[in-house]
């Protein structure tokens, strides 16, 4: 079972206003897809419509054939993104490259942060992956073990 929460924050981190908390979950059924972005028709967690640093479909969580989950920063219509995305997991922080797929480690909790490059706005997507599920233990790099490569997204 994968559980996701999302908060939209505006302003400085210690004084920022939260635009609301959203949550969803999904069983570990191969082929299940959960998207996060601005498009209510495509996404289960939706960022504010005027936050253009978030793509219409920005992040995609996908359950693979073995029940492990990956997350992909979908490439949009622009060659360069107007945001930065990072993963905070197991005490480490690392960037998630535009178009990169990363395997969620089994039985973990973490957060993906999508930060506006032009101002103090961000969305924070927390995840909790229950025991017995998770990624393949690979590097999470596109095309490598644990990675499936990028996917076409809307921007």
C-alpha positions as CSV (number, residue, x, y, z in Angstrom):
1,X,0.0,0.0,0.0
2,X,1.3,3.4,-1.0
3,X,0.0,6.5,0.9
4,X,0.5,10.0,-0.5
5,X,-0.1,13.4,1.1
6,X,0.4,16.8,-0.5
7,X,0.7,20.3,0.9
8,X,1.1,23.5,-1.1
9,X,3.2,26.1,0.7
10,X,3.7,29.8,-0.2
11,X,6.2,32.1,1.6
12,X,9.3,31.5,3.7
13,X,9.5,28.0,5.1
14,X,9.1,29.1,8.7
15,X,6.2,31.6,8.0
16,X,4.7,30.1,4.8
17,X,0.9,29.7,4.4
18,X,-0.3,26.2,3.6
19,X,-2.9,26.0,0.9
20,X,-4.3,22.8,2.2
21,X,-3.5,19.1,2.7
22,X,-4.6,16.4,0.3
23,X,-4.2,12.7,0.6
24,X,-4.7,9.5,-1.4
25,X,-3.6,5.9,-1.3
26,X,-3.4,2.9,-3.6
27,X,-2.9,-0.9,-3.3
28,X,0.2,-2.5,-4.7
29,X,-1.6,-3.5,-7.9
30,X,0.8,-3.7,-10.9
31,X,-0.1,-1.0,-13.4
32,X,-1.6,1.4,-10.9
33,X,-0.7,5.0,-11.6
34,X,-1.0,8.1,-9.4
35,X,-0.2,11.5,-10.8
36,X,0.4,14.8,-9.1
37,X,0.1,18.1,-11.0
38,X,-2.3,20.9,-11.9
39,X,-4.7,19.0,-14.2
40,X,-7.7,17.7,-12.2
41,X,-8.6,15.3,-15.0
42,X,-5.2,13.5,-14.9
43,X,-4.1,13.9,-11.3
44,X,-5.2,12.5,-7.9
45,X,-3.4,15.3,-6.0
46,X,-3.8,18.7,-7.6
47,X,-1.6,21.8,-7.1
48,X,-3.1,25.4,-7.4
49,X,-4.0,26.2,-11.1
50,X,-1.9,29.4,-11.1
51,X,1.3,27.7,-9.9
52,X,2.8,27.2,-13.3
53,X,6.1,25.9,-12.0
54,X,4.1,22.6,-11.5
55,X,3.3,20.9,-14.7
56,X,-0.2,19.7,-15.6
57,X,1.1,16.2,-14.8
58,X,4.4,16.7,-12.9
59,X,5.1,13.5,-10.8
60,X,3.9,10.0,-11.6
61,X,3.9,7.1,-9.1
62,X,3.7,3.8,-10.8
63,X,3.3,0.2,-9.4
64,X,5.5,-2.2,-11.4
65,X,5.0,-5.9,-12.2
66,X,6.5,-7.1,-8.9
67,X,4.4,-4.6,-6.8
68,X,7.3,-2.1,-6.3
69,X,6.7,1.6,-6.7
70,X,8.6,4.2,-8.7
71,X,8.2,7.9,-9.1
72,X,9.0,9.8,-12.3
73,X,9.4,13.6,-12.8
74,X,7.5,13.7,-16.1
75,X,9.0,15.7,-18.9
76,X,6.7,18.4,-20.0
77,X,6.4,20.6,-23.1
78,X,9.3,22.8,-22.1
79,X,12.9,21.8,-22.6
80,X,13.9,23.2,-19.2
81,X,11.6,23.1,-16.1
82,X,10.7,26.1,-14.0
83,X,11.1,24.1,-10.8
84,X,13.5,21.9,-9.0
85,X,12.5,18.5,-7.5
86,X,14.3,16.7,-4.7
87,X,13.8,13.5,-2.8
88,X,14.2,13.2,0.9
89,X,14.3,9.6,2.0
90,X,16.1,7.6,4.7
91,X,17.9,10.6,6.0
92,X,19.3,11.6,2.6
93,X,18.4,14.5,0.3
94,X,19.0,14.2,-3.5
95,X,17.8,15.9,-6.6
96,X,15.4,14.2,-8.9
97,X,16.4,15.1,-12.5
98,X,13.9,16.2,-15.1
99,X,12.6,13.0,-16.7
100,X,14.3,10.7,-14.1
101,X,12.6,7.7,-12.5
102,X,13.5,6.7,-9.0
103,X,12.5,3.4,-7.2
104,X,11.0,3.9,-3.8
105,X,12.8,1.8,-1.2
106,X,10.6,-0.8,0.4
107,X,8.9,0.0,3.7
108,X,9.9,3.6,3.9
109,X,8.5,7.1,4.3
110,X,9.9,10.2,2.6
111,X,9.1,13.3,0.8
112,X,9.4,14.9,-2.7
113,X,9.6,18.7,-2.8
114,X,8.8,20.6,-5.9
115,X,10.3,24.1,-5.5
116,X,9.5,27.1,-7.7
117,X,12.8,28.5,-9.1
118,X,11.4,32.1,-9.2
119,X,9.9,32.4,-5.7
120,X,9.2,30.9,-2.3
121,X,6.5,28.5,-3.3
122,X,6.6,24.7,-3.2
123,X,4.6,21.5,-3.0
124,X,5.5,18.8,-0.6
125,X,4.5,15.2,-1.5
126,X,4.9,12.9,1.4
127,X,4.9,9.1,0.8
128,X,4.6,6.1,3.1
129,X,5.2,2.7,1.6
130,X,4.0,-0.2,3.8
131,X,6.2,-3.2,4.6
132,X,6.4,-5.9,2.0
133,X,6.2,-3.4,-0.9
134,X,8.6,-1.1,-2.6
135,X,11.1,-0.6,-5.3
136,X,13.5,-3.1,-6.8
137,X,16.5,-1.9,-4.9
138,X,18.0,-0.5,-8.0
139,X,19.7,2.8,-8.6
140,X,16.5,4.5,-9.8
141,X,18.3,5.9,-12.8
142,X,16.5,6.0,-16.1
143,X,17.1,2.7,-18.0
144,X,19.1,1.2,-15.2
145,X,18.1,-1.3,-12.5
146,X,15.0,0.0,-10.8
147,X,14.4,2.7,-13.3
148,X,12.1,2.7,-16.3
149,X,13.2,5.8,-18.0
150,X,11.2,9.0,-18.5
151,X,7.7,9.3,-19.7
152,X,6.0,11.9,-21.7
153,X,4.1,14.4,-19.6
154,X,2.1,17.5,-20.1
155,X,3.7,20.8,-19.2
